[in-house]
């Protein structure tokens, strides 16, 4: 994977679902137990680099899917 960094999930969470942008450049993970979405850029060698996280989703709402465009 070259110099790409693969990041881990937030504590006490697992990826429930993932989505990839239509151009294949970004990957998003739904971390339902913590109510967050992880954001990664997909490198040319296939590695992932985390560039952010969106928090504040209602973890108790039963989140169960993600879609990306």
mmCIF file of the N, C-alpha and C atoms, coordinates in Angstrom:
data_MODEL
# 
_entry.id   MODEL 
# 
loop_
_atom_site.group_PDB 
_atom_site.id 
_atom_site.type_symbol 
_atom_site.label_atom_id 
_atom_site.label_alt_id 
_atom_site.label_comp_id 
_atom_site.label_asym_id 
_atom_site.label_entity_id 
_atom_site.label_seq_id 
_atom_site.pdbx_PDB_ins_code 
_atom_site.Cartn_x 
_atom_site.Cartn_y 
_atom_site.Cartn_z 
_atom_site.occupancy 
_atom_site.B_iso_or_equiv 
_atom_site.pdbx_formal_charge 
_atom_site.auth_seq_id 
_atom_site.auth_comp_id 
_atom_site.auth_asym_id 
_atom_site.auth_atom_id 
_atom_site.pdbx_PDB_model_num 
ATOM 1   N N  . UNK A 1 1  ? 0.800   -1.197 0.000  1.00 0.00 ? 1  UNK A N  1 
ATOM 2   C CA . UNK A 1 1  ? 0.000   0.000  0.000  1.00 0.00 ? 1  UNK A CA 1 
ATOM 3   C C  . UNK A 1 1  ? 0.845   1.265  0.000  1.00 0.00 ? 1  UNK A C  1 
ATOM 4   N N  . UNK A 1 2  ? 2.066   1.200  -0.276 1.00 0.00 ? 2  UNK A N  1 
ATOM 5   C CA . UNK A 1 2  ? 2.883   2.401  -0.334 1.00 0.00 ? 2  UNK A CA 1 
ATOM 6   C C  . UNK A 1 2  ? 2.882   3.147  0.979  1.00 0.00 ? 2  UNK A C  1 
ATOM 7   N N  . UNK A 1 3  ? 2.700   4.463  0.906  1.00 0.00 ? 3  UNK A N  1 
ATOM 8   C CA . UNK A 1 3  ? 2.702   5.310  2.099  1.00 0.00 ? 3  UNK A CA 1 
ATOM 9   C C  . UNK A 1 3  ? 1.299   5.615  2.614  1.00 0.00 ? 3  UNK A C  1 
ATOM 10  N N  . UNK A 1 4  ? 0.284   4.984  2.048  1.00 0.00 ? 4  UNK A N  1 
ATOM 11  C CA . UNK A 1 4  ? -1.087  5.266  2.472  1.00 0.00 ? 4  UNK A CA 1 
ATOM 12  C C  . UNK A 1 4  ? -1.303  4.834  3.919  1.00 0.00 ? 4  UNK A C  1 
ATOM 13  N N  . UNK A 1 5  ? -2.138  5.560  4.608  1.00 0.00 ? 5  UNK A N  1 
ATOM 14  C CA . UNK A 1 5  ? -2.473  5.265  5.995  1.00 0.00 ? 5  UNK A CA 1 
ATOM 15  C C  . UNK A 1 5  ? -3.898  4.710  6.033  1.00 0.00 ? 5  UNK A C  1 
ATOM 16  N N  . UNK A 1 6  ? -4.072  3.584  6.674  1.00 0.00 ? 6  UNK A N  1 
ATOM 17  C CA . UNK A 1 6  ? -5.404  3.037  6.860  1.00 0.00 ? 6  UNK A CA 1 
ATOM 18  C C  . UNK A 1 6  ? -5.818  3.333  8.286  1.00 0.00 ? 6  UNK A C  1 
ATOM 19  N N  . UNK A 1 7  ? -6.928  4.003  8.437  1.00 0.00 ? 7  UNK A N  1 
ATOM 20  C CA . UNK A 1 7  ? -7.383  4.395  9.763  1.00 0.00 ? 7  UNK A CA 1 
ATOM 21  C C  . UNK A 1 7  ? -8.352  3.363  10.305 1.00 0.00 ? 7  UNK A C  1 
ATOM 22  N N  . UNK A 1 8  ? -8.546  3.378  11.599 1.00 0.00 ? 8  UNK A N  1 
ATOM 23  C CA . UNK A 1 8  ? -9.446  2.435  12.246 1.00 0.00 ? 8  UNK A CA 1 
ATOM 24  C C  . UNK A 1 8  ? -10.788 3.093  12.539 1.00 0.00 ? 8  UNK A C  1 
ATOM 25  N N  . UNK A 1 9  ? -11.738 2.277  12.943 1.00 0.00 ? 9  UNK A N  1 
ATOM 26  C CA . UNK A 1 9  ? -13.061 2.756  13.316 1.00 0.00 ? 9  UNK A CA 1 
ATOM 27  C C  . UNK A 1 9  ? -13.001 3.467  14.654 1.00 0.00 ? 9  UNK A C  1 
ATOM 28  N N  . UNK A 1 10 ? -14.013 4.306  14.929 1.00 0.00 ? 10 UNK A N  1 
ATOM 29  C CA . UNK A 1 10 ? -14.091 4.903  16.263 1.00 0.00 ? 10 UNK A CA 1 
ATOM 30  C C  . UNK A 1 10 ? -14.233 3.808  17.322 1.00 0.00 ? 10 UNK A C  1 
ATOM 31  N N  . UNK A 1 11 ? -13.830 4.095  18.537 1.00 0.00 ? 11 UNK A N  1 
ATOM 32  C CA . UNK A 1 11 ? -13.985 3.135  19.628 1.00 0.00 ? 11 UNK A CA 1 
ATOM 33  C C  . UNK A 1 11 ? -15.438 2.688  19.740 1.00 0.00 ? 11 UNK A C  1 
ATOM 34  N N  . UNK A 1 12 ? -15.639 1.425  20.059 1.00 0.00 ? 12 UNK A N  1 
ATOM 35  C CA . UNK A 1 12 ? -16.958 0.830  20.272 1.00 0.00 ? 12 UNK A CA 1 
ATOM 36  C C  . UNK A 1 12 ? -17.858 0.844  19.040 1.00 0.00 ? 12 UNK A C  1 
ATOM 37  N N  . UNK A 1 13 ? -17.264 0.844  17.858 1.00 0.00 ? 13 UNK A N  1 
ATOM 38  C CA . UNK A 1 13 ? -18.068 0.854  16.641 1.00 0.00 ? 13 UNK A CA 1 
ATOM 39  C C  . UNK A 1 13 ? -17.466 -0.083 15.611 1.00 0.00 ? 13 UNK A C  1 
ATOM 40  N N  . UNK A 1 14 ? -18.288 -0.528 14.701 1.00 0.00 ? 14 UNK A N  1 
ATOM 41  C CA . UNK A 1 14 ? -17.841 -1.289 13.541 1.00 0.00 ? 14 UNK A CA 1 
ATOM 42  C C  . UNK A 1 14 ? -18.504 -0.696 12.318 1.00 0.00 ? 14 UNK A C  1 
ATOM 43  N N  . UNK A 1 15 ? -17.918 -0.928 11.155 1.00 0.00 ? 15 UNK A N  1 
ATOM 44  C CA . UNK A 1 15 ? -18.529 -0.460 9.915  1.00 0.00 ? 15 UNK A CA 1 
ATOM 45  C C  . UNK A 1 15 ? -19.776 -1.275 9.649  1.00 0.00 ? 15 UNK A C  1 
ATOM 46  N N  . UNK A 1 16 ? -20.899 -0.621 9.628  1.00 0.00 ? 16 UNK A N  1 
ATOM 47  C CA . UNK A 1 16 ? -22.144 -1.296 9.318  1.00 0.00 ? 16 UNK A CA 1 
ATOM 48  C C  . UNK A 1 16 ? -22.339 -1.372 7.813  1.00 0.00 ? 16 UNK A C  1 
ATOM 49  N N  . UNK A 1 17 ? -21.885 -0.347 7.112  1.00 0.00 ? 17 UNK A N  1 
ATOM 50  C CA . UNK A 1 17 ? -22.038 -0.289 5.661  1.00 0.00 ? 17 UNK A CA 1 
ATOM 51  C C  . UNK A 1 17 ? -20.972 0.654  5.120  1.00 0.00 ? 17 UNK A C  1 
ATOM 52  N N  . UNK A 1 18 ? -20.636 0.502  3.849  1.00 0.00 ? 18 UNK A N  1 
ATOM 53  C CA . UNK A 1 18 ? -19.709 1.414  3.185  1.00 0.00 ? 18 UNK A CA 1 
ATOM 54  C C  . UNK A 1 18 ? -20.312 1.850  1.860  1.00 0.00 ? 18 UNK A C  1 
ATOM 55  N N  . UNK A 1 19 ? -19.879 3.000  1.380  1.00 0.00 ? 19 UNK A N  1 
ATOM 56  C CA . UNK A 1 19 ? -20.272 3.499  0.066  1.00 0.00 ? 19 UNK A CA 1 
ATOM 57  C C  . UNK A 1 19 ? -19.057 4.106  -0.597 1.00 0.00 ? 19 UNK A C  1 
ATOM 58  N N  . UNK A 1 20 ? -18.974 3.965  -1.921 1.00 0.00 ? 20 UNK A N  1 
ATOM 59  C CA . UNK A 1 20 ? -17.869 4.518  -2.693 1.00 0.00 ? 20 UNK A CA 1 
ATOM 60  C C  . UNK A 1 20 ? -18.444 5.521  -3.679 1.00 0.00 ? 20 UNK A C  1 
ATOM 61  N N  . UNK A 1 21 ? -17.785 6.665  -3.820 1.00 0.00 ? 21 UNK A N  1 
ATOM 62  C CA . UNK A 1 21 ? -18.249 7.686  -4.757 1.00 0.00 ? 21 UNK A CA 1 
ATOM 63  C C  . UNK A 1 21 ? -18.216 7.146  -6.182 1.00 0.00 ? 21 UNK A C  1 
ATOM 64  N N  . UNK A 1 22 ? -19.025 7.734  -7.060 1.00 0.00 ? 22 UNK A N  1 
ATOM 65  C CA . UNK A 1 22 ? -19.138 7.237  -8.438 1.00 0.00 ? 22 UNK A CA 1 
ATOM 66  C C  . UNK A 1 22 ? -17.822 7.323  -9.204 1.00 0.00 ? 22 UNK A C  1 
ATOM 67  N N  . UNK A 1 23 ? -16.932 8.233  -8.809 1.00 0.00 ? 23 UNK A N  1 
ATOM 68  C CA . UNK A 1 23 ? -15.635 8.321  -9.480 1.00 0.00 ? 23 UNK A CA 1 
ATOM 69  C C  . UNK A 1 23 ? -14.576 7.440  -8.823 1.00 0.00 ? 23 UNK A C  1 
ATOM 70  N N  . UNK A 1 24 ? -14.951 6.738  -7.742 1.00 0.00 ? 24 UNK A N  1 
ATOM 71  C CA . UNK A 1 24 ? -14.035 5.817  -7.082 1.00 0.00 ? 24 UNK A CA 1 
ATOM 72  C C  . UNK A 1 24 ? -12.969 6.481  -6.236 1.00 0.00 ? 24 UNK A C  1 
ATOM 73  N N  . UNK A 1 25 ? -13.063 7.789  -6.027 1.00 0.00 ? 25 UNK A N  1 
ATOM 74  C CA . UNK A 1 25 ? -12.017 8.515  -5.302 1.00 0.00 ? 25 UNK A CA 1 
ATOM 75  C C  . UNK A 1 25 ? -12.247 8.602  -3.801 1.00 0.00 ? 25 UNK A C  1 
ATOM 76  N N  . UNK A 1 26 ? -13.480 8.336  -3.349 1.00 0.00 ? 26 UNK A N  1 
ATOM 77  C CA . UNK A 1 26 ? -13.800 8.485  -1.934 1.00 0.00 ? 26 UNK A CA 1 
ATOM 78  C C  . UNK A 1 26 ? -14.594 7.294  -1.427 1.00 0.00 ? 26 UNK A C  1 
ATOM 79  N N  . UNK A 1 27 ? -14.347 6.920  -0.187 1.00 0.00 ? 27 UNK A N  1 
ATOM 80  C CA . UNK A 1 27 ? -15.057 5.836  0.475  1.00 0.00 ? 27 UNK A CA 1 
ATOM 81  C C  . UNK A 1 27 ? -15.620 6.376  1.782  1.00 0.00 ? 27 UNK A C  1 
ATOM 82  N N  . UNK A 1 28 ? -16.866 6.019  2.072  1.00 0.00 ? 28 UNK A N  1 
ATOM 83  C CA . UNK A 1 28 ? -17.541 6.483  3.278  1.00 0.00 ? 28 UNK A CA 1 
ATOM 84  C C  . UNK A 1 28 ? -17.995 5.270  4.079  1.00 0.00 ? 28 UNK A C  1 
ATOM 85  N N  . UNK A 1 29 ? -17.827 5.318  5.391  1.00 0.00 ? 29 UNK A N  1 
ATOM 86  C CA . UNK A 1 29 ? -18.234 4.210  6.254  1.00 0.00 ? 29 UNK A CA 1 
ATOM 87  C C  . UNK A 1 29 ? -19.287 4.678  7.233  1.00 0.00 ? 29 UNK A C  1 
ATOM 88  N N  . UNK A 1 30 ? -20.310 3.866  7.433  1.00 0.00 ? 30 UNK A N  1 
ATOM 89  C CA . UNK A 1 30 ? -21.327 4.160  8.436  1.00 0.00 ? 30 UNK A CA 1 
ATOM 90  C C  . UNK A 1 30 ? -20.957 3.433  9.712  1.00 0.00 ? 30 UNK A C  1 
ATOM 91  N N  . UNK A 1 31 ? -20.665 4.181  10.742 1.00 0.00 ? 31 UNK A N  1 
ATOM 92  C CA . UNK A 1 31 ? -20.325 3.640  12.055 1.00 0.00 ? 31 UNK A CA 1 
ATOM 93  C C  . UNK A 1 31 ? -21.548 3.857  12.947 1.00 0.00 ? 31 UNK A C  1 
ATOM 94  N N  . UNK A 1 32 ? -22.517 2.969  12.808 1.00 0.00 ? 32 UNK A N  1 
ATOM 95  C CA . UNK A 1 32 ? -23.836 3.169  13.405 1.00 0.00 ? 32 UNK A CA 1 
ATOM 96  C C  . UNK A 1 32 ? -23.811 3.260  14.920 1.00 0.00 ? 32 UNK A C  1 
ATOM 97  N N  . UNK A 1 33 ? -22.987 2.467  15.577 1.00 0.00 ? 33 UNK A N  1 
ATOM 98  C CA . UNK A 1 33 ? -22.986 2.448  17.039 1.00 0.00 ? 33 UNK A CA 1 
ATOM 99  C C  . UNK A 1 33 ? -22.530 3.778  17.638 1.00 0.00 ? 33 UNK A C  1 
ATOM 100 N N  . UNK A 1 34 ? -21.730 4.541  16.891 1.00 0.00 ? 34 UNK A N  1 
ATOM 101 C CA . UNK A 1 34 ? -21.276 5.835  17.391 1.00 0.00 ? 34 UNK A CA 1 
ATOM 102 C C  . UNK A 1 34 ? -21.951 6.998  16.680 1.00 0.00 ? 34 UNK A C  1 
ATOM 103 N N  . UNK A 1 35 ? -22.822 6.710  15.714 1.00 0.00 ? 35 UNK A N  1 
ATOM 104 C CA . UNK A 1 35 ? -23.516 7.772  14.999 1.00 0.00 ? 35 UNK A CA 1 
ATOM 105 C C  . UNK A 1 35 ? -22.592 8.655  14.192 1.00 0.00 ? 35 UNK A C  1 
ATOM 106 N N  . UNK A 1 36 ? -21.667 8.027  13.451 1.00 0.00 ? 36 UNK A N  1 
ATOM 107 C CA . UNK A 1 36 ? -20.715 8.810  12.674 1.00 0.00 ? 36 UNK A CA 1 
ATOM 108 C C  . UNK A 1 36 ? -20.505 8.205  11.288 1.00 0.00 ? 36 UNK A C  1 
ATOM 109 N N  . UNK A 1 37 ? -19.981 9.038  10.395 1.00 0.00 ? 37 UNK A N  1 
ATOM 110 C CA . UNK A 1 37 ? -19.599 8.603  9.055  1.00 0.00 ? 37 UNK A CA 1 
ATOM 111 C C  . UNK A 1 37 ? -18.119 8.917  8.890  1.00 0.00 ? 37 UNK A C  1 
ATOM 112 N N  . UNK A 1 38 ? -17.326 7.887  8.576  1.00 0.00 ? 38 UNK A N  1 
ATOM 113 C CA . UNK A 1 38 ? -15.908 8.082  8.304  1.00 0.00 ? 38 UNK A CA 1 
ATOM 114 C C  . UNK A 1 38 ? -15.719 8.415  6.838  1.00 0.00 ? 38 UNK A C  1 
ATOM 115 N N  . UNK A 1 39 ? -14.791 9.318  6.538  1.00 0.00 ? 39 UNK A N  1 
ATOM 116 C CA . UNK A 1 39 ? -14.535 9.755  5.165  1.00 0.00 ? 39 UNK A CA 1 
ATOM 117 C C  . UNK A 1 39 ? -13.079 9.481  4.805  1.00 0.00 ? 39 UNK A C  1 
ATOM 118 N N  . UNK A 1 40 ? -12.879 8.779  3.700  1.00 0.00 ? 40 UNK A N  1 
ATOM 119 C CA . UNK A 1 40 ? -11.550 8.366  3.274  1.00 0.00 ? 40 UNK A CA 1 
ATOM 120 C C  . UNK A 1 40 ? -11.346 8.712  1.801  1.00 0.00 ? 40 UNK A C  1 
ATOM 121 N N  . UNK A 1 41 ? -10.130 9.069  1.434  1.00 0.00 ? 41 UNK A N  1 
ATOM 122 C CA . UNK A 1 41 ? -9.788  9.183  0.019  1.00 0.00 ? 41 UNK A CA 1 
ATOM 123 C C  . UNK A 1 41 ? -9.117  7.876  -0.383 1.00 0.00 ? 41 UNK A C  1 
ATOM 124 N N  . UNK A 1 42 ? -9.433  7.421  -1.598 1.00 0.00 ? 42 UNK A N  1 
ATOM 125 C CA . UNK A 1 42 ? -8.866  6.187  -2.131 1.00 0.00 ? 42 UNK A CA 1 
ATOM 126 C C  . UNK A 1 42 ? -7.629  6.568  -2.947 1.00 0.00 ? 42 UNK A C  1 
ATOM 127 N N  . UNK A 1 43 ? -6.487  6.048  -2.565 1.00 0.00 ? 43 UNK A N  1 
ATOM 128 C CA . UNK A 1 43 ? -5.225  6.353  -3.231 1.00 0.00 ? 43 UNK A CA 1 
ATOM 129 C C  . UNK A 1 43 ? -5.065  5.526  -4.506 1.00 0.00 ? 43 UNK A C  1 
ATOM 130 N N  . UNK A 1 44 ? -4.145  5.925  -5.359 1.00 0.00 ? 44 UNK A N  1 
ATOM 131 C CA . UNK A 1 44 ? -3.947  5.224  -6.634 1.00 0.00 ? 44 UNK A CA 1 
ATOM 132 C C  . UNK A 1 44 ? -3.522  3.776  -6.444 1.00 0.00 ? 44 UNK A C  1 
ATOM 133 N N  . UNK A 1 45 ? -2.906  3.453  -5.280 1.00 0.00 ? 45 UNK A N  1 
ATOM 134 C CA . UNK A 1 45 ? -2.507  2.075  -5.012 1.00 0.00 ? 45 UNK A CA 1 
ATOM 135 C C  . UNK A 1 45 ? -3.584  1.294  -4.262 1.00 0.00 ? 45 UNK A C  1 
ATOM 136 N N  . UNK A 1 46 ? -4.764  1.923  -4.056 1.00 0.00 ? 46 UNK A N  1 
ATOM 137 C CA . UNK A 1 46 ? -5.861  1.254  -3.359 1.00 0.00 ? 46 UNK A CA 1 
ATOM 138 C C  . UNK A 1 46 ? -5.891  1.512  -1.870 1.00 0.00 ? 46 UNK A C  1 
ATOM 139 N N  . UNK A 1 47 ? -4.871  2.161  -1.338 1.00 0.00 ? 47 UNK A N  1 
ATOM 140 C CA . UNK A 1 47 ? -4.847  2.483  0.087  1.00 0.00 ? 47 UNK A CA 1 
ATOM 141 C C  . UNK A 1 47 ? -5.867  3.555  0.425  1.00 0.00 ? 47 UNK A C  1 
ATOM 142 N N  . UNK A 1 48 ? -6.211  3.645  1.693  1.00 0.00 ? 48 UNK A N  1 
ATOM 143 C CA . UNK A 1 48 ? -7.176  4.630  2.169  1.00 0.00 ? 48 UNK A CA 1 
ATOM 144 C C  . UNK A 1 48 ? -6.506  5.615  3.112  1.00 0.00 ? 48 UNK A C  1 
ATOM 145 N N  . UNK A 1 49 ? -6.842  6.885  2.964  1.00 0.00 ? 49 UNK A N  1 
ATOM 146 C CA . UNK A 1 49 ? -6.358  7.924  3.869  1.00 0.00 ? 49 UNK A CA 1 
ATOM 147 C C  . UNK A 1 49 ? -7.582  8.616  4.446  1.00 0.00 ? 49 UNK A C  1 
ATOM 148 N N  . UNK A 1 50 ? -7.717  8.564  5.765  1.00 0.00 ? 50 UNK A N  1 
ATOM 149 C CA . UNK A 1 50 ? -8.860  9.203  6.413  1.00 0.00 ? 50 UNK A CA 1 
ATOM 150 C C  . UNK A 1 50 ? -8.679  10.713 6.373  1.00 0.00 ? 50 UNK A C  1 
ATOM 151 N N  . UNK A 1 51 ? -9.712  11.422 5.890  1.00 0.00 ? 51 UNK A N  1 
ATOM 152 C CA . UNK A 1 51 ? -9.615  12.873 5.848  1.00 0.00 ? 51 UNK A CA 1 
ATOM 153 C C  . UNK A 1 51 ? -10.689 13.558 6.677  1.00 0.00 ? 51 UNK A C  1 
ATOM 154 N N  . UNK A 1 52 ? -11.515 12.788 7.360  1.00 0.00 ? 52 UNK A N  1 
ATOM 155 C CA . UNK A 1 52 ? -12.504 13.417 8.213  1.00 0.00 ? 52 UNK A CA 1 
ATOM 156 C C  . UNK A 1 52 ? -13.509 12.431 8.764  1.00 0.00 ? 52 UNK A C  1 
ATOM 157 N N  . UNK A 1 53 ? -14.362 12.966 9.611  1.00 0.00 ? 53 UNK A N  1 
ATOM 158 C CA . UNK A 1 53 ? -15.434 12.168 10.199 1.00 0.00 ? 53 UNK A CA 1 
ATOM 159 C C  . UNK A 1 53 ? -16.600 13.099 10.484 1.00 0.00 ? 53 UNK A C  1 
ATOM 160 N N  . UNK A 1 54 ? -17.797 12.684 10.120 1.00 0.00 ? 54 UNK A N  1 
ATOM 161 C CA . UNK A 1 54 ? -19.012 13.436 10.415 1.00 0.00 ? 54 UNK A CA 1 
ATOM 162 C C  . UNK A 1 54 ? -19.674 12.785 11.611 1.00 0.00 ? 54 UNK A C  1 
ATOM 163 N N  . UNK A 1 55 ? -19.847 13.526 12.680 1.00 0.00 ? 55 UNK A N  1 
ATOM 164 C CA . UNK A 1 55 ? -20.455 13.021 13.906 1.00 0.00 ? 55 UNK A CA 1 
ATOM 165 C C  . UNK A 1 55 ? -21.850 13.612 14.075 1.00 0.00 ? 55 UNK A C  1 
ATOM 166 N N  . UNK A 1 56 ? -22.570 13.112 15.065 1.00 0.00 ? 56 UNK A N  1 
ATOM 167 C CA . UNK A 1 56 ? -23.838 13.711 15.436 1.00 0.00 ? 56 UNK A CA 1 
ATOM 168 C C  . UNK A 1 56 ? -25.076 13.007 14.923 1.00 0.00 ? 56 UNK A C  1 
ATOM 169 N N  . UNK A 1 57 ? -24.907 11.879 14.242 1.00 0.00 ? 57 UNK A N  1 
ATOM 170 C CA . UNK A 1 57 ? -26.087 11.118 13.827 1.00 0.00 ? 57 UNK A CA 1 
ATOM 171 C C  . UNK A 1 57 ? -26.666 10.408 15.043 1.00 0.00 ? 57 UNK A C  1 
ATOM 172 N N  . UNK A 1 58 ? -27.972 10.192 15.081 1.00 0.00 ? 58 UNK A N  1 
ATOM 173 C CA . UNK A 1 58 ? -28.585 9.553  16.261 1.00 0.00 ? 58 UNK A CA 1 
ATOM 174 C C  . UNK A 1 58 ? -28.299 8.052  16.299 1.00 0.00 ? 58 UNK A C  1 
ATOM 175 N N  . UNK A 1 59 ? -27.294 7.666  17.053 1.00 0.00 ? 59 UNK A N  1 
ATOM 176 C CA . UNK A 1 59 ? -26.877 6.257  17.110 1.00 0.00 ? 59 UNK A CA 1 
ATOM 177 C C  . UNK A 1 59 ? -28.008 5.349  17.554 1.00 0.00 ? 59 UNK A C  1 
ATOM 178 N N  . UNK A 1 60 ? -28.921 5.845  18.359 1.00 0.00 ? 60 UNK A N  1 
ATOM 179 C CA . UNK A 1 60 ? -30.011 5.016  18.854 1.00 0.00 ? 60 UNK A CA 1 
ATOM 180 C C  . UNK A 1 60 ? -31.159 4.870  17.848 1.00 0.00 ? 60 UNK A C  1 
ATOM 181 N N  . UNK A 1 61 ? -31.058 5.495  16.694 1.00 0.00 ? 61 UNK A N  1 
ATOM 182 C CA . UNK A 1 61 ? -32.147 5.472  15.709 1.00 0.00 ? 61 UNK A CA 1 
ATOM 183 C C  . UNK A 1 61 ? -32.176 4.210  14.855 1.00 0.00 ? 61 UNK A C  1 
ATOM 184 N N  . UNK A 1 62 ? -31.185 3.343  15.001 1.00 0.00 ? 62 UNK A N  1 
ATOM 185 C CA . UNK A 1 62 ? -31.155 2.117  14.208 1.00 0.00 ? 62 UNK A CA 1 
ATOM 186 C C  . UNK A 1 62 ? -30.615 2.324  12.801 1.00 0.00 ? 62 UNK A C  1 
ATOM 187 N N  . UNK A 1 63 ? -29.602 3.163  12.656 1.00 0.00 ? 63 UNK A N  1 
ATOM 188 C CA . UNK A 1 63 ? -28.990 3.408  11.349 1.00 0.00 ? 63 UNK A CA 1 
ATOM 189 C C  . UNK A 1 63 ? -28.551 2.101  10.719 1.00 0.00 ? 63 UNK A C  1 
ATOM 190 N N  . UNK A 1 64 ? -28.817 1.917  9.412  1.00 0.00 ? 64 UNK A N  1 
ATOM 191 C CA . UNK A 1 64 ? -28.461 0.633  8.827  1.00 0.00 ? 64 UNK A CA 1 
ATOM 192 C C  . UNK A 1 64 ? -28.058 0.672  7.370  1.00 0.00 ? 64 UNK A C  1 
ATOM 193 N N  . UNK A 1 65 ? -27.723 1.802  6.804  1.00 0.00 ? 65 UNK A N  1 
ATOM 194 C CA . UNK A 1 65 ? -27.269 1.835  5.415  1.00 0.00 ? 65 UNK A CA 1 
ATOM 195 C C  . UNK A 1 65 ? -26.718 3.184  5.037  1.00 0.00 ? 65 UNK A C  1 
ATOM 196 N N  . UNK A 1 66 ? -25.893 3.208  3.986  1.00 0.00 ? 66 UNK A N  1 
ATOM 197 C CA . UNK A 1 66 ? -25.307 4.456  3.492  1.00 0.00 ? 66 UNK A CA 1 
ATOM 198 C C  . UNK A 1 66 ? -25.284 4.379  1.969  1.00 0.00 ? 66 UNK A C  1 
ATOM 199 N N  . UNK A 1 67 ? -25.434 5.515  1.324  1.00 0.00 ? 67 UNK A N  1 
ATOM 200 C CA . UNK A 1 67 ? -25.338 5.605  -0.130 1.00 0.00 ? 67 UNK A CA 1 
ATOM 201 C C  . UNK A 1 67 ? -24.393 6.754  -0.456 1.00 0.00 ? 67 UNK A C  1 
ATOM 202 N N  . UNK A 1 68 ? -23.619 6.613  -1.501 1.00 0.00 ? 68 UNK A N  1 
ATOM 203 C CA . UNK A 1 68 ? -22.688 7.661  -1.910 1.00 0.00 ? 68 UNK A CA 1 
ATOM 204 C C  . UNK A 1 68 ? -22.904 7.947  -3.379 1.00 0.00 ? 68 UNK A C  1 
ATOM 205 N N  . UNK A 1 69 ? -22.610 9.174  -3.774 1.00 0.00 ? 69 UNK A N  1 
ATOM 206 C CA . UNK A 1 69 ? -22.725 9.539  -5.179 1.00 0.00 ? 69 UNK A CA 1 
ATOM 207 C C  . UNK A 1 69 ? -21.424 10.134 -5.628 1.00 0.00 ? 69 UNK A C  1 
# 
